[in-house]
């Protein structure tokens, strides 16, 4: 497990290589996404960019009503709510 310091927030990168790869892809895909944002906007951004369904599945675990202030907050929540995802 690797610890990444992002501003004031500390994010623990997961030991699961599939989750780590998905987080890296989410960071790439959502790098220019405007914040604050909500779960449905994040999923829509992935769909518009024709990203793998597994990324939408990762984002589906986020709170639908929460306003996410940053990509770091989104990634931390994805790690916290991670469910096993089978690669497609």
Secondary structure, DSSP 8 states (H G I E B T S, - for coil): -EEEEETTEEEEE-S-HHHHHHHHHHHHHTTT--SSB-HHHHHHHHHHTT--HHHHHHHHTS-TT--B--HHHHHHHHHHT-------
